[in-house]
Amino acid sequence: METWLVLSNCQTYELANSLKLLSSRFHIDAIDIWAFTKNIEKYKQELPRYFRVLLHPRFYSMDFDFSIAQNLDFIPSIGFDAYHPDICYAFSPGPVQGPMGFYHSMIVLAAYEVGLSVETTRKLFRRDVFERCGFFARWEGERARLLKHFAEYGLDIAPCFAQWSRGEAFMYSVNHPKIRCIHDIAGSFLKRLGVEPIVSGIKPVDDFLNGACYPVYPEIAEAFGTQGSYLFKLPDEYRLISLERFVELSFAAYSRLPPRSIQVESTFRARYDHVKTVVVEAAR
């Protein structure tokens, strides 16, 4: 029996478990990048023993010689922000933790930085503000980027995406998809190898439900034909909070940091600066 190793990001174990359910021909081990980096010396010895290594392409350039693998394949992870265009990451100087873990609202952060109140900030969550922020214009660009990224590694996920986008939102946040999506990616990869996936209707436990689940704002959900809310599911507990409570807790987290020390991650900076301009204008 071939032995495989899956090495990826936060989607590692969901991908590995999906592969296990879709084929009994392989023994599959899994390790995420954080555990891997703590045990690099160990894997310098163990990696060549695996018949196939499934690697997230982002990690190929790290300080490790992956050419020692017998067979090296790449499977990207799913990232898609059209449902959650308000999310960003922030640092001060390390990652800033808020009520939703590392996920922050651009609108809320911008409102805090310009000195708005909780109540005024809450009132910014409306259609005209979202429109001016460009929140309704993310879908086509995100879809094209995602499909192109997977196609670069020989995976045609266009049919999968068409299924995902019907009905309920397929993302919990910008980088946490629902398990059905990862299961489909695993099946697509097996088909690329010429392995017919087992059809059982059984999918792995969706562990991302244990983490933060960011809502799809109702105005955005309506535009994409799905259900939305302003209920934020907190990380590591099964509890929902309201938009107003989310704003309050976010402001409280930012107030504990040195003044003017918060920086938005570079990949979000241009969009955040635009949102901040909109927030200032909308609050007048």
VOPAGU-2260 file (C-alpha; in pm, 1 decimal, decimal comma):
REM VOPAGU-2260
SITE   aa  ch    i         X         Y         Z
SITE  MET   A    0       0,0       0,0       0,0
SITE  GLU   A    1     131,4     342,3     -93,2
SITE  THR   A    2     196,3     579,1     196,9
SITE  TRP   A    3     122,6     948,1     142,9
SITE  LEU   A    4     195,0    1259,2     347,1
SITE  VAL   A    5     -28,0    1566,8     332,8
SITE  LEU   A    6     150,8    1889,4     429,9
SITE  SER   A    7     -56,2    2204,7     412,8
SITE  ASN   A    8    -199,0    2489,9     617,3
SITE  CYS   A    9    -509,3    2504,4     836,7
SITE  GLN   A   10    -689,0    2282,7     583,2
SITE  THR   A   11    -437,6    1996,0     619,1
SITE  TYR   A   12    -639,0    1749,3     824,8
SITE  GLU   A   13    -967,0    1813,1     645,4
SITE  LEU   A   14    -790,8    1735,7     316,2
SITE  ALA   A   15    -621,4    1423,9     453,0
SITE  ASN   A   16    -942,2    1290,2     607,9
SITE  SER   A   17   -1129,5    1351,5     283,6
SITE  LEU   A   18    -868,5    1155,7      89,1
SITE  LYS   A   19    -900,3     867,7     336,6
SITE  LEU   A   20   -1275,8     850,7     286,2
SITE  LEU   A   21   -1248,0     875,4     -91,4
SITE  SER   A   22    -998,7     592,1    -139,9
SITE  SER   A   23    -885,6     291,6      63,7
SITE  ARG   A   24    -585,7     226,6    -161,5
SITE  PHE   A   25    -348,8     453,1      31,1
SITE  HIS   A   26    -222,0     504,3     384,3
SITE  ILE   A   27    -234,3     878,7     447,4
SITE  ASP   A   28     -47,9    1072,0     715,5
SITE  ALA   A   29     -88,3    1443,9     771,0
SITE  ILE   A   30      99,1    1727,3     936,4
SITE  ASP   A   31      30,1    2098,6     919,0
SITE  ILE   A   32     303,7    2348,9     843,0
SITE  TRP   A   33     335,7    2465,8    1204,0
SITE  ALA   A   34     405,9    2117,6    1338,6
SITE  PHE   A   35     631,3    2046,2    1039,8
SITE  THR   A   36     855,1    2347,5    1105,8
SITE  LYS   A   37     902,3    2233,1    1465,1
SITE  ASN   A   38    1017,9    1890,2    1345,0
SITE  ILE   A   39    1214,0    1968,6    1029,1
SITE  GLU   A   40    1512,8    1751,4    1122,3
SITE  LYS   A   41    1281,2    1455,4    1173,8
SITE  TYR   A   42    1121,3    1500,9     831,2
SITE  LYS   A   43    1456,3    1525,9     656,2
SITE  GLN   A   44    1480,8    1158,8     741,2
SITE  GLU   A   45    1116,0    1057,7     704,8
SITE  LEU   A   46    1001,2    1245,5     394,5
SITE  PRO   A   47    1183,0    1019,0     142,7
SITE  ARG   A   48    1001,6     718,7     287,9
SITE  TYR   A   49     665,0     844,5     162,1
SITE  PHE   A   50     565,0     733,6    -185,1
SITE  ARG   A   51     381,5    1062,8    -241,2
SITE  VAL   A   52     395,2    1400,9     -67,4
SITE  LEU   A   53     102,7    1640,0    -119,5
SITE  LEU   A   54     235,3    1987,5     -50,8
SITE  HIS   A   55      70,6    2327,6     -36,3
SITE  PRO   A   56     254,2    2523,1    -309,8
SITE  ARG   A   57     313,1    2819,5     -79,1
SITE  PHE   A   58     554,7    2613,9     127,9
SITE  TYR   A   59     774,0    2486,0    -154,9
SITE  SER   A   60    1004,4    2787,8    -120,7
SITE  MET   A   61    1064,9    2740,2     252,1
SITE  ASP   A   62    1407,1    2636,4     380,3
SITE  PHE   A   63    1361,7    2267,0     312,9
SITE  ASP   A   64    1465,8    2047,9      20,5
SITE  PHE   A   65    1139,9    1891,5     -96,8
SITE  SER   A   66    1319,3    1731,3    -391,0
SITE  ILE   A   67    1399,8    1442,9    -156,4
SITE  ALA   A   68    1036,0    1330,2    -193,6
SITE  GLN   A   69     980,1    1027,7    -419,3
SITE  ASN   A   70     677,5    1194,1    -578,4
SITE  LEU   A   71     584,5    1554,2    -503,2
SITE  ASP   A   72     239,5    1691,1    -586,3
SITE  PHE   A   73      83,2    2026,6    -508,6
SITE  ILE   A   74    -266,2    2097,2    -380,1
SITE  PRO   A   75    -352,0    2461,5    -305,8
SITE  SER   A   76    -591,4    2561,1     -31,3
SITE  ILE   A   77    -921,2    2741,9     -80,4
SITE  GLY   A   78    -928,7    3114,7     -17,0
SITE  PHE   A   79   -1226,8    3326,6    -122,1
SITE  ASP   A   80   -1331,1    3662,3      24,1
SITE  ALA   A   81   -1642,1    3759,1    -173,5
SITE  TYR   A   82   -1872,9    3648,1     108,2
SITE  HIS   A   83   -1659,9    3829,9     367,1
SITE  PRO   A   84   -1504,1    4132,8     194,9
SITE  ASP   A   85   -1485,6    4323,2     523,8
SITE  ILE   A   86   -1231,8    4085,2     682,7
SITE  CYS   A   87    -867,0    4181,2     727,3
SITE  TYR   A   88    -569,7    4084,2     944,5
SITE  ALA   A   89    -398,1    4335,8    1172,2
SITE  PHE   A   90     -67,5    4361,7    1362,0
SITE  SER   A   91      67,5    4565,1    1653,7
SITE  PRO   A   92     345,6    4455,7    1594,9
SITE  GLY   A   93     242,4    4090,5    1634,6
SITE  PRO   A   94     -98,6    3957,5    1523,3
SITE  VAL   A   95    -385,9    4139,9    1691,8
SITE  GLN   A   96    -645,3    3920,5    1863,5
SITE  GLY   A   97   -1004,0    4039,0    1865,5
SITE  PRO   A   98   -1335,4    3872,5    1947,8
SITE  MET   A   99   -1312,0    3673,1    1623,1
SITE  GLY   A  100    -951,9    3570,6    1675,0
SITE  PHE   A  101    -729,0    3707,2    1399,5
SITE  TYR   A  102   -1023,4    3817,4    1183,1
SITE  HIS   A  103   -1100,3    4189,0    1197,2
SITE  SER   A  104   -1360,2    4408,2    1031,2
SITE  MET   A  105   -1212,5    4680,1     812,7
SITE  ILE   A  106   -1511,9    4899,1     889,2
SITE  VAL   A  107   -1481,4    4852,3    1264,6
SITE  LEU   A  108   -1105,7    4902,2    1271,5
SITE  ALA   A  109   -1128,4    5212,7    1052,6
SITE  ALA   A  110   -1407,5    5353,0    1270,2
SITE  TYR   A  111   -1200,5    5295,8    1583,2
SITE  GLU   A  112    -895,8    5463,0    1429,6
SITE  VAL   A  113   -1091,4    5776,7    1337,0
SITE  GLY   A  114   -1255,1    5798,1    1680,0
SITE  LEU   A  115   -1614,6    5695,7    1609,8
SITE  SER   A  116   -1845,9    5558,4    1878,7
SITE  VAL   A  117   -1976,6    5203,4    1895,1
SITE  GLU   A  118   -2324,9    5318,9    1798,6
SITE  THR   A  119   -2205,7    5525,1    1501,5
SITE  THR   A  120   -1991,5    5231,9    1387,5
SITE  ARG   A  121   -2282,2    4991,5    1407,1
SITE  LYS   A  122   -2486,5    5219,7    1181,6
SITE  LEU   A  123   -2216,1    5198,0     913,3
SITE  PHE   A  124   -2321,0    4840,5     839,9
SITE  ARG   A  125   -2560,7    4921,4     560,3
SITE  ARG   A  126   -2595,3    4873,6     186,1
SITE  ASP   A  127   -2478,5    5213,9      63,5
SITE  VAL   A  128   -2158,6    5193,9     270,8
SITE  PHE   A  129   -2088,4    4841,3     146,5
SITE  GLU   A  130   -2145,6    4955,8    -210,1
SITE  ARG   A  131   -1896,3    5241,6    -176,3
SITE  CYS   A  132   -1645,6    5007,3     -10,2
SITE  GLY   A  133   -1661,3    4777,4    -312,9
SITE  PHE   A  134   -1794,8    4484,0    -112,9
SITE  PHE   A  135   -2039,4    4376,7    -386,1
SITE  ALA   A  136   -1772,4    4371,1    -657,2
SITE  ARG   A  137   -1551,5    4088,7    -529,4
SITE  TRP   A  138   -1720,6    3777,0    -668,7
SITE  GLU   A  139   -1602,0    3752,9   -1027,6
SITE  GLY   A  140   -1243,6    3849,0    -951,3
SITE  GLU   A  141   -1222,1    3605,3    -660,5
SITE  ARG   A  142   -1378,4    3326,2    -864,4
SITE  ALA   A  143   -1136,6    3380,1   -1153,3
SITE  ARG   A  144    -836,4    3395,6    -919,8
SITE  LEU   A  145    -935,1    3077,1    -735,0
SITE  LEU   A  146   -1000,4    2874,1   -1050,7
SITE  LYS   A  147    -678,1    2995,8   -1213,1
SITE  HIS   A  148    -473,2    2910,4    -903,6
SITE  PHE   A  149    -597,2    2550,6    -894,8
SITE  ALA   A  150    -563,1    2514,2   -1271,8
SITE  GLU   A  151    -195,0    2605,0   -1240,3
SITE  TYR   A  152    -156,3    2274,1   -1053,1
SITE  GLY   A  153    -365,1    2065,8   -1290,5
SITE  LEU   A  154    -691,9    2083,7   -1100,2
SITE  ASP   A  155   -1006,7    2198,4   -1279,6
SITE  ILE   A  156   -1242,4    2301,7   -1001,2
SITE  ALA   A  157   -1485,6    2503,6   -1216,0
SITE  PRO   A  158   -1760,0    2235,7   -1192,0
SITE  CYS   A  159   -1704,7    2214,1    -815,9
SITE  PHE   A  160   -1726,7    2591,5    -777,1
SITE  ALA   A  161   -2054,8    2597,7    -966,2
SITE  GLN   A  162   -2196,9    2351,9    -712,2
SITE  TRP   A  163   -2048,4    2531,3    -410,4
SITE  SER   A  164   -2200,1    2864,2    -504,2
SITE  ARG   A  165   -2557,5    2734,6    -514,7
SITE  GLY   A  166   -2748,1    2783,1    -191,5
SITE  GLU   A  167   -2570,9    2848,0     136,2
SITE  ALA   A  168   -2234,4    3024,1     149,1
SITE  PHE   A  169   -1943,6    2781,2     114,3
SITE  MET   A  170   -1701,0    2977,3     332,9
SITE  TYR   A  171   -1690,3    3042,0     709,2
SITE  SER   A  172   -1433,7    3317,0     653,4
SITE  VAL   A  173   -1180,8    3419,7     388,5
SITE  ASN   A  174    -963,5    3109,1     439,3
SITE  HIS   A  175   -1191,2    2851,5     603,9
SITE  PRO   A  176   -1415,9    2670,4     353,5
SITE  LYS   A  177   -1688,6    2427,6     445,5
SITE  ILE   A  178   -1586,4    2063,6     444,4
SITE  ARG   A  179   -1778,7    1978,8     127,0
SITE  CYS   A  180   -1540,9    2202,3     -68,1
SITE  ILE   A  181   -1224,2    2038,3      62,7
SITE  HIS   A  182   -1383,2    1696,9       4,6
SITE  ASP   A  183   -1442,6    1795,4    -358,0
SITE  ILE   A  184   -1081,9    1912,0    -396,8
SITE  ALA   A  185    -960,5    1575,9    -265,9
SITE  GLY   A  186   -1183,2    1397,9    -517,2
SITE  SER   A  187   -1056,9    1614,8    -802,6
SITE  PHE   A  188    -698,2    1534,4    -711,8
SITE  LEU   A  189    -763,1    1159,8    -705,7
SITE  LYS   A  190    -931,4    1178,8   -1046,0
SITE  ARG   A  191    -627,1    1360,7   -1181,3
SITE  LEU   A  192    -420,4    1059,5   -1072,0
SITE  GLY   A  193    -664,2     823,2   -1244,3
SITE  VAL   A  194    -815,8     703,3    -916,4
SITE  GLU   A  195   -1195,0     688,0    -908,5
SITE  PRO   A  196   -1316,8     828,0    -573,0
SITE  ILE   A  197   -1548,2     622,0    -353,5
SITE  VAL   A  198   -1902,4     763,9    -355,0
SITE  SER   A  199   -2043,4     719,0      -5,0
SITE  GLY   A  200   -2203,5    1051,3      84,9
SITE  ILE   A  201   -1987,9    1053,5     399,6
SITE  LYS   A  202   -1764,2    1352,4     467,5
SITE  PRO   A  203   -1521,0    1422,3     752,2
SITE  VAL   A  204   -1618,0    1620,5    1060,5
SITE  ASP   A  205   -1612,7    1991,7     979,8
SITE  ASP   A  206   -1355,8    2106,1    1235,6
SITE  PHE   A  207   -1367,9    2465,9    1114,1
SITE  LEU   A  208   -1696,5    2496,7    1302,7
SITE  ASN   A  209   -1486,2    2495,0    1619,4
SITE  GLY   A  210   -1322,3    2818,6    1509,8
SITE  ALA   A  211   -1454,6    3164,1    1434,1
SITE  CYS   A  212   -1741,5    3168,8    1183,0
SITE  TYR   A  213   -1784,4    3511,4    1029,9
SITE  PRO   A  214   -2133,9    3600,0     911,2
SITE  VAL   A  215   -2225,7    3690,2     557,6
SITE  TYR   A  216   -2381,2    4032,5     601,5
SITE  PRO   A  217   -2748,5    4021,5     492,3
SITE  GLU   A  218   -2701,9    4283,8     221,1
SITE  ILE   A  219   -2414,9    4085,6      68,5
SITE  ALA   A  220   -2596,9    3754,9     111,1
SITE  GLU   A  221   -2896,6    3892,0     -78,0
SITE  ALA   A  222   -2673,5    3990,4    -369,0
SITE  PHE   A  223   -2532,9    3636,6    -390,0
SITE  GLY   A  224   -2860,0    3452,4    -332,9
SITE  THR   A  225   -2778,6    3306,8       5,8
SITE  GLN   A  226   -2875,8    3355,4     371,1
SITE  GLY   A  227   -2705,9    3619,7     581,5
SITE  SER   A  228   -2701,2    3755,6     934,7
SITE  TYR   A  229   -2511,1    3975,9    1176,6
SITE  LEU   A  230   -2440,7    3693,0    1419,6
SITE  PHE   A  231   -2073,3    3620,8    1484,6
SITE  LYS   A  232   -1980,0    3272,1    1604,2
SITE  LEU   A  233   -1691,2    3302,9    1849,8
SITE  PRO   A  234   -1377,6    3087,5    1819,2
SITE  ASP   A  235   -1345,5    2779,4    2041,3
SITE  GLU   A  236   -1697,1    2805,3    2180,7
SITE  TYR   A  237   -2049,9    2756,0    2056,3
SITE  ARG   A  238   -2178,5    3106,2    2118,1
SITE  LEU   A  239   -2308,4    3378,6    1891,1
SITE  ILE   A  240   -2275,2    3751,2    1951,1
SITE  SER   A  241   -2454,4    4042,8    1790,0
SITE  LEU   A  242   -2300,0    4304,7    1563,3
SITE  GLU   A  243   -2313,8    4563,3    1840,8
SITE  ARG   A  244   -2135,3    4327,3    2081,9
SITE  PHE   A  245   -1877,2    4247,3    1815,0
SITE  VAL   A  246   -1804,6    4618,0    1771,8
SITE  GLU   A  247   -1781,1    4668,5    2149,5
SITE  LEU   A  248   -1538,8    4377,9    2196,7
SITE  SER   A  249   -1330,4    4486,4    1898,3
SITE  PHE   A  250   -1298,9    4841,0    2034,1
SITE  ALA   A  251   -1202,0    4698,9    2373,6
SITE  ALA   A  252    -927,1    4485,8    2214,6
SITE  TYR   A  253    -788,5    4781,9    2018,0
SITE  SER   A  254    -795,3    5009,4    2323,4
SITE  ARG   A  255    -545,7    4782,6    2499,5
SITE  LEU   A  256    -285,3    4843,7    2228,5
SITE  PRO   A  257     -48,6    5141,8    2201,3
SITE  PRO   A  258    -217,0    5435,4    2022,5
SITE  ARG   A  259    -181,6    5436,9    1642,3
SITE  SER   A  260      14,5    5110,4    1654,6
SITE  ILE   A  261    -223,6    4891,7    1452,7
SITE  GLN   A  262    -116,8    4806,6    1098,9
SITE  VAL   A  263    -329,1    4615,1     850,5
SITE  GLU   A  264    -156,8    4328,0     667,8
SITE  SER   A  265      -5,4    4448,4     341,7
SITE  THR   A  266    -233,7    4238,3     120,1
SITE  PHE   A  267    -533,9    4427,6     262,2
SITE  ARG   A  268    -377,6    4771,7     291,0
SITE  ALA   A  269    -507,9    4932,8     -30,0
SITE  ARG   A  270    -861,7    4807,9      30,0
SITE  TYR   A  271    -848,3    4908,9     395,3
SITE  ASP   A  272    -736,8    5261,3     308,0
SITE  HIS   A  273   -1032,9    5289,5      71,6
SITE  VAL   A  274   -1273,5    5158,1     336,7
SITE  LYS   A  275   -1134,0    5407,9     586,2
SITE  THR   A  276   -1203,9    5693,5     345,4
SITE  VAL   A  277   -1560,3    5569,4     299,2
SITE  VAL   A  278   -1607,8    5538,3     676,3
SITE  VAL   A  279   -1497,9    5898,1     734,2
SITE  GLU   A  280   -1732,1    6026,7     464,3
SITE  ALA   A  281   -2027,6    5813,1     573,1
SITE  ALA   A  282   -1997,9    5920,3     937,7
SITE  ARG   A  283   -2028,1    6292,8     861,7
